[in-house]
Amino acid sequence: MPRLLLLLPAAGYANQDFIAAAARLNIELVACADYCHRLAPGWGLPPLMSVPFDQPDAALPRVLGALTQPVDAVLAVDDHGQALAARLRVALKLPGNPPEAVATLTDKLRFRQLQQAIGLPHPAFAEIRETDHAAAAPGFPLVVKARRLNASRGVIRADNADELAQALKWVRRIQSRIQREADSLLLEHFIPGAEVALDGVLSGGSLQVLAVFDKPDPLDGPTFEETLFITPSRQAEPVQRALADAVQRACFGAGLTDGVIHAEARINDAGVWLLEIAPRGIGGLCGRVLDTTLGMSSAEIVLRHAVGLPLPMRAHDHAAGVMMIPIPAAGIFLGVDGLDDARAVPGISGLEITAHPGQLVAPPPEGAAYLGFIFSRAATPQQAEAALRAAHGKLAVNIQPLVKP
């Protein structure tokens, strides 16, 4: 039986998907928890250890000291544990992406510098430190980005100098609440166009595309809350090939050779513009969409690849989609009405509310959590998208606004 060390965030959406997939595949999991958070009840899997994922230097010797038996692979469920997982693979002499490659892809500034170095299309960009003057920035419209945050947190568009000054202060404030050490910020020219995503798996540096997703809701700012992912993509085949080629080139340039990746890009008349590549599968519960198109979830594909089991080779003849239910306002989440009506919409294959009553919620750029996920399955991408929009229209989200002092 393969034995796998899995770095689990306490409140990760996909934890149970990984645990269930490992049980189906007869993989023994050794759980390592991020001790920055309380362990969520219902894991059903006691952690061998609890360490701070965001302090790899401190966490590494503690994990190595706690392992009493060899493991065949080390994986992190989400972005937060990727650096530690890479360091552990090196220490344990296990295959996988090197720490430097992971560091390049999990830092938005370093990724832009990589694109520049290898000749991939990229927006004009600048690094902005606390003392830098914004006049050094490329021309408007601009996007201010926290370098190491995800899920659209700390990403704000600015169309003039006043908006830029406000955005820089806002992103610095968000970053200071989350990170132990403040980074400089990334400032880049806004890229217009349709946004898409690609999930794939690298084996020996060769990319196998698992899915290309359209994001049909415009993502033009000033904040960038993701909602819909629909597959198969309606982009033309040459565009999809260009996207895959760009992803392959960027992964090769970063030194990424192995494992599941999630890439995001903008498409316009000038071509394909990669936004970022993450060395993991699609986030949240969105990986369940691949059950419809490939017959197994992203979590199962990640585990299969890690221990050398066969991967899906043929896509099923279905379209599928997922909606990350938008957060309409910041406040205290009280619940959602209309769930039965939403589930009854033709084409809806699942609906799960992941927020808990009493939980503080906020849309991007402050928040990075979702209220829940709606899933659809249909004959065409258009039908899959329409089902999600119809189901969302049945929901009434109840949020109590925070009282400002």
C-alpha positions as CSV (number, residue, x, y, z in Angstrom):
1,M,0.0,0.0,0.0
2,P,1.5,3.4,-1.0
3,R,2.0,5.8,2.0
4,L,1.7,9.5,1.4
5,L,2.4,12.5,3.6
6,L,-0.5,15.0,3.1
7,L,-0.2,18.6,4.3
8,L,-3.8,19.6,5.2
9,P,-5.0,23.1,6.0
10,A,-7.5,22.9,8.9
11,A,-10.3,24.5,7.0
12,G,-9.4,23.4,3.4
13,Y,-12.5,22.8,1.2
14,A,-10.9,19.8,-0.5
15,N,-9.6,18.0,2.6
16,Q,-12.5,15.4,2.7
17,D,-12.2,14.9,-1.1
18,F,-8.5,13.9,-0.7
19,I,-9.3,11.7,2.3
20,A,-12.1,9.9,0.4
21,A,-10.1,9.5,-2.8
22,A,-7.1,8.0,-0.8
23,A,-9.5,5.5,0.8
24,R,-10.8,4.5,-2.7
25,L,-7.3,4.1,-4.0
26,N,-6.0,2.2,-1.0
27,I,-3.4,4.9,-0.2
28,E,-2.4,5.3,3.4
29,L,-2.4,8.9,4.4
30,V,-0.2,10.5,7.0
31,A,-1.7,13.8,7.9
32,C,0.3,16.9,8.7
33,A,-1.9,19.9,9.9
34,D,-1.1,23.6,9.7
35,Y,-1.0,24.6,13.4
36,C,-1.8,28.2,12.6
37,H,-5.4,27.2,12.8
38,R,-7.6,25.0,15.0
39,L,-8.2,21.6,13.5
40,A,-11.7,21.4,12.0
41,P,-13.9,18.7,13.4
42,G,-14.9,15.8,11.2
43,W,-11.6,15.2,9.6
44,G,-11.7,11.6,10.6
45,L,-7.9,11.5,10.2
46,P,-5.8,12.4,13.2
47,P,-2.7,14.4,12.3
48,L,0.7,13.0,13.0
49,M,1.9,16.4,13.7
50,S,0.9,20.1,13.6
51,V,3.4,22.6,12.2
52,P,3.3,26.2,10.8
53,F,3.2,25.8,7.0
54,D,4.3,29.4,6.5
55,Q,7.6,28.8,8.4
56,P,9.2,26.0,6.4
57,D,12.6,26.4,8.2
58,A,10.9,25.7,11.6
59,A,8.5,23.1,10.3
60,L,10.9,21.0,8.3
61,P,12.9,19.4,11.2
62,R,9.7,18.8,13.2
63,V,8.1,16.9,10.4
64,L,11.2,14.9,9.7
65,G,11.5,14.0,13.4
66,A,7.9,12.9,13.6
67,L,8.0,10.5,10.6
68,T,8.8,7.1,11.9
69,Q,8.2,5.2,8.7
70,P,9.1,6.0,5.0
71,V,6.6,7.7,2.8
72,D,6.3,7.4,-1.0
73,A,5.2,11.0,-1.7
74,V,4.6,14.4,-0.1
75,L,1.7,16.6,-1.2
76,A,0.1,19.8,-0.1
77,V,-3.6,20.3,-0.6
78,D,-3.5,24.0,-1.2
79,D,-1.1,26.9,-1.8
80,H,-0.3,27.4,1.8
81,G,1.7,24.2,2.2
82,Q,3.5,24.1,-1.2
83,A,6.8,25.5,-0.1
84,L,7.0,23.1,2.9
85,A,6.0,20.1,0.7
86,A,8.8,20.9,-1.8
87,R,11.4,21.2,1.0
88,L,10.2,17.9,2.5
89,R,10.5,16.1,-0.9
90,V,14.1,17.2,-1.2
91,A,14.9,16.1,2.4
92,L,13.3,12.8,1.9
93,K,14.8,12.3,-1.6
94,L,11.4,12.0,-3.2
95,P,10.5,13.0,-6.7
96,G,8.6,16.3,-7.3
97,N,9.0,19.9,-8.1
98,P,12.1,21.6,-6.6
99,P,11.6,24.4,-4.0
100,E,12.9,27.1,-6.4
101,A,10.3,26.2,-9.0
102,V,7.5,26.3,-6.5
103,A,8.8,29.7,-5.2
104,T,8.8,31.2,-8.7
105,L,5.2,30.1,-9.3
106,T,3.8,31.2,-5.9
107,D,5.2,34.7,-6.2
108,K,3.4,36.9,-8.7
109,L,6.4,39.2,-9.2
110,R,8.8,36.4,-9.8
111,F,6.3,34.9,-12.3
112,R,6.2,38.1,-14.3
113,Q,10.0,38.2,-14.2
114,L,10.1,34.6,-15.5
115,Q,7.8,35.5,-18.4
116,Q,10.0,38.5,-19.3
117,A,13.1,36.3,-19.2
118,I,11.8,33.6,-21.5
119,G,9.9,35.8,-23.9
120,L,6.3,35.1,-23.0
121,P,3.7,37.9,-23.4
122,H,3.3,39.8,-20.2
123,P,2.0,43.2,-19.1
124,A,4.3,46.0,-18.2
125,F,5.0,45.7,-14.5
126,A,6.9,47.2,-11.6
127,E,7.8,46.2,-8.1
128,I,6.5,48.8,-5.5
129,R,8.1,48.9,-2.1
130,E,6.7,51.0,0.8
131,T,9.0,53.9,0.0
132,D,8.6,53.8,-3.8
133,H,6.8,56.5,-5.6
134,A,3.8,55.3,-7.7
135,A,5.0,57.5,-10.6
136,A,7.4,54.6,-11.5
137,A,4.3,52.6,-12.5
138,P,3.2,51.6,-16.0
139,G,0.3,53.6,-17.5
140,F,-3.3,53.3,-16.4
141,P,-5.4,51.2,-16.0
142,L,-3.3,49.3,-13.5
143,V,-3.8,46.4,-11.1
144,V,-2.2,46.3,-7.7
145,K,-1.4,42.8,-6.5
146,A,-0.2,41.3,-3.3
147,R,2.6,39.0,-4.4
148,R,1.8,35.8,-2.5
149,L,-2.0,35.8,-1.7
150,N,-4.5,33.8,-3.7
151,A,-8.2,33.6,-4.5
152,S,-8.3,37.3,-5.7
153,R,-7.4,38.5,-2.3
154,G,-5.3,41.7,-2.4
155,V,-6.0,42.4,-6.1
156,I,-7.4,45.8,-7.0
157,R,-7.7,47.8,-10.3
158,A,-6.9,51.5,-10.4
159,D,-7.8,53.8,-13.2
160,N,-6.2,57.0,-12.0
161,A,-3.7,58.3,-9.5
162,D,-6.2,58.7,-6.6
163,E,-7.5,55.2,-7.1
164,L,-3.9,53.9,-7.2
165,A,-3.0,55.6,-3.9
166,Q,-6.0,54.1,-2.3
167,A,-5.4,50.6,-3.8
168,L,-1.8,50.6,-2.6
169,K,-2.8,51.4,1.0
170,W,-5.7,48.9,0.9
171,V,-3.5,46.0,-0.4
172,R,-0.8,46.7,2.1
173,R,-3.3,46.6,4.9
174,I,-4.7,43.3,3.7
175,Q,-1.2,41.9,3.3
176,S,-0.1,43.0,6.8
177,R,-3.0,41.1,8.4
178,I,-2.2,37.8,6.7
179,Q,1.6,37.6,6.3
180,R,4.2,37.5,9.0
181,E,6.5,39.6,6.9
182,A,5.4,42.4,4.5
183,D,6.3,41.9,0.8
184,S,6.7,44.6,-1.8
185,L,3.7,44.8,-4.1
186,L,3.3,44.0,-7.8
187,L,1.9,46.8,-10.0
188,E,1.0,45.9,-13.6
189,H,-0.9,47.1,-16.6
190,F,-4.5,45.7,-16.7
191,I,-4.9,43.1,-19.4
192,P,-8.3,43.2,-21.1
193,G,-10.0,40.1,-22.5
194,A,-11.7,36.9,-21.7
195,E,-10.4,34.9,-18.8
196,V,-9.8,31.2,-19.0
197,A,-8.2,28.5,-16.8
198,L,-6.3,25.3,-17.6
199,D,-5.8,22.3,-15.4
200,G,-3.2,19.8,-16.4
201,V,-0.6,17.3,-15.1
202,L,3.1,17.4,-15.8
203,S,5.0,14.1,-16.2
204,G,8.7,14.4,-16.9
205,G,8.0,18.0,-18.1
206,S,5.4,16.9,-20.6
207,L,1.9,18.5,-20.1
208,Q,-1.3,16.5,-20.4
209,V,-4.3,18.9,-20.4
210,L,-7.1,17.8,-18.2
211,A,-9.6,20.6,-18.8
212,V,-9.8,24.2,-20.2
213,F,-12.4,26.3,-18.4
214,D,-14.1,29.5,-19.5
215,K,-14.9,32.1,-17.0
216,P,-18.0,33.7,-18.6
217,D,-18.5,36.5,-16.0
218,P,-16.4,39.6,-16.9
219,L,-13.4,40.1,-14.5
220,D,-12.7,43.8,-15.2
221,G,-12.4,45.1,-11.7
222,P,-12.1,47.0,-9.5
223,T,-12.0,43.7,-7.6
224,F,-11.9,40.3,-9.1
225,E,-14.3,37.8,-7.5
226,E,-14.3,34.6,-9.5
227,T,-17.7,32.9,-10.0
228,L,-18.2,30.6,-12.9
229,F,-15.9,27.9,-14.4
230,I,-17.4,26.1,-17.5
231,T,-15.8,23.2,-19.4
232,P,-15.2,22.3,-22.2
233,S,-14.0,25.8,-23.3
234,R,-15.7,27.6,-26.1
235,Q,-12.5,29.2,-27.2
236,A,-11.2,28.1,-30.7
237,E,-8.9,25.1,-30.8
238,P,-5.9,27.2,-32.0
239,V,-6.4,29.4,-28.9
240,Q,-6.5,26.4,-26.6
241,R,-3.4,25.0,-28.2
242,A,-1.6,28.3,-27.7
243,L,-2.7,28.4,-24.1
244,A,-1.3,24.9,-23.5
245,D,1.9,25.8,-25.3
246,A,2.4,28.9,-23.1
247,V,1.7,26.9,-20.0
248,Q,4.2,24.3,-21.0
249,R,6.9,26.9,-21.8
250,A,6.3,28.7,-18.5
251,C,6.5,25.5,-16.5
252,F,9.7,24.5,-18.2
253,G,11.2,27.9,-17.6
254,A,10.4,27.7,-13.9
255,G,11.8,24.2,-13.6
256,L,8.5,22.7,-12.9
257,T,8.4,19.1,-14.3
258,D,6.0,17.0,-12.2
259,G,2.5,17.2,-10.8
260,V,-0.9,18.8,-11.3
261,I,-1.0,22.5,-12.2
262,H,-3.7,25.1,-12.5
263,A,-3.1,28.0,-14.9
264,E,-5.1,31.2,-15.5
265,A,-4.8,33.4,-18.5
266,R,-6.4,36.3,-20.5
267,I,-7.3,35.9,-24.2
268,N,-7.5,38.9,-26.5
269,D,-6.6,40.0,-30.0
270,A,-2.9,40.0,-29.1
271,G,-3.0,36.4,-28.0
272,V,-2.6,34.5,-24.8
273,W,-1.5,36.3,-21.6
274,L,-0.7,34.0,-18.7
275,L,-1.8,35.5,-15.4
276,E,-0.4,32.8,-13.1
277,I,0.3,29.1,-12.7
278,A,-0.2,27.3,-9.4
279,P,1.6,24.0,-8.7
280,R,-1.7,22.3,-7.6
281,G,-5.1,21.5,-8.9
282,I,-8.1,23.8,-9.2
283,G,-9.0,25.3,-5.9
284,G,-11.9,24.9,-3.5
285,L,-14.4,22.2,-4.4
286,C,-14.1,23.0,-8.1
287,G,-12.1,19.9,-8.7
288,R,-15.3,17.9,-8.5
289,V,-16.2,19.1,-11.9
290,L,-13.7,16.7,-13.4
291,D,-15.8,13.8,-12.1
292,T,-18.3,14.7,-14.9
293,T,-15.7,15.2,-17.7
294,L,-13.0,12.7,-16.8
295,G,-14.7,10.3,-14.4
296,M,-12.6,11.3,-11.3
297,S,-12.1,14.4,-9.2
298,S,-9.0,16.6,-9.2
299,A,-8.1,15.2,-5.7
300,E,-8.1,11.7,-7.1
301,I,-6.0,12.7,-10.1
302,V,-3.4,14.4,-7.8
303,L,-3.1,11.3,-5.6
304,R,-3.0,8.9,-8.6
305,H,-0.1,10.9,-10.2
306,A,1.8,11.1,-6.9
307,V,1.9,7.3,-6.4
308,G,2.2,6.3,-10.1
309,L,-1.4,5.1,-10.7
310,P,-2.9,5.5,-14.2
311,L,-4.5,8.8,-15.1
312,P,-7.7,9.4,-17.2
313,M,-6.9,9.3,-20.9
314,R,-10.3,10.2,-22.5
315,A,-12.7,12.9,-21.7
316,H,-16.4,12.0,-21.4
317,D,-18.9,13.6,-23.8
318,H,-20.4,16.0,-21.2
319,A,-20.1,19.6,-20.3
320,A,-19.8,20.7,-16.7
321,G,-19.6,23.8,-14.6
322,V,-19.2,25.1,-11.1
323,M,-20.2,28.4,-9.5
324,M,-18.4,29.7,-6.5
325,I,-21.4,31.4,-4.9
326,P,-20.6,35.1,-4.7
327,I,-20.5,37.0,-1.4
328,P,-22.8,40.0,-1.9
329,A,-21.5,42.0,1.1
330,A,-19.1,41.8,4.1
331,G,-20.7,40.7,7.4
332,I,-21.9,37.8,9.4
333,F,-23.2,34.9,7.4
334,L,-26.6,33.8,8.6
335,G,-27.6,31.2,6.0
336,V,-29.1,30.6,2.5
337,D,-32.7,30.2,1.6
338,G,-34.0,28.5,-1.6
339,L,-31.6,25.5,-1.6
340,D,-34.3,23.0,-2.5
341,D,-35.5,25.1,-5.4
342,A,-31.9,25.6,-6.6
343,R,-31.2,21.9,-6.5
344,A,-34.3,21.2,-8.5
345,V,-33.1,23.2,-11.5
346,P,-32.6,20.9,-14.5
347,G,-28.9,20.2,-15.0
348,I,-27.8,20.9,-11.4
349,S,-25.8,18.0,-10.1
350,G,-24.8,19.3,-6.7
351,L,-25.0,22.2,-4.3
352,E,-22.9,22.5,-1.1
353,I,-22.9,25.5,1.3
354,T,-19.5,25.6,2.9
355,A,-19.8,28.7,5.0
356,H,-21.1,28.3,8.5
357,P,-23.8,30.4,10.2
358,G,-22.0,33.0,12.4
359,Q,-18.9,33.1,10.1
360,L,-17.5,36.4,9.1
361,V,-17.5,36.7,5.3
362,A,-16.2,39.3,2.8
363,P,-15.8,39.4,-1.0
364,P,-12.4,40.1,-2.5
365,P,-10.1,41.9,-2.1
366,E,-10.5,41.3,1.6
367,G,-11.8,37.8,1.7
368,A,-10.7,34.5,0.1
369,A,-13.5,32.2,1.2
370,Y,-16.6,31.2,-0.6
371,L,-20.2,30.7,0.6
372,G,-20.4,27.4,-1.3
373,F,-20.4,25.7,-4.7
374,I,-23.1,24.8,-7.2
375,F,-22.3,22.1,-9.8
376,S,-23.9,21.4,-13.2
377,R,-23.8,18.7,-15.8
378,A,-25.3,19.2,-19.3
379,A,-24.9,18.3,-23.0
380,T,-23.3,21.7,-23.9
381,P,-21.3,24.4,-22.1
382,Q,-24.1,26.9,-22.8
383,Q,-26.6,24.6,-21.0
384,A,-24.2,24.0,-18.1
385,E,-23.7,27.8,-17.6
386,A,-27.5,28.5,-17.9
387,A,-28.3,25.9,-15.2
388,L,-25.8,27.5,-12.8
389,R,-27.2,30.9,-13.3
390,A,-30.8,29.7,-12.9
391,A,-29.9,27.9,-9.7
392,H,-28.1,30.9,-8.3
393,G,-31.2,33.0,-9.0
394,K,-33.2,30.8,-6.7
395,L,-30.9,31.5,-3.7
396,A,-31.3,34.3,-1.1
397,V,-28.1,34.8,0.8
398,N,-28.6,36.2,4.3
399,I,-25.7,38.3,5.7
400,Q,-25.9,40.7,8.6
401,P,-23.8,43.8,7.9
402,L,-21.2,44.7,10.5
403,V,-21.9,47.7,12.6
404,K,-19.2,50.3,12.1
405,P,-18.1,52.1,15.3
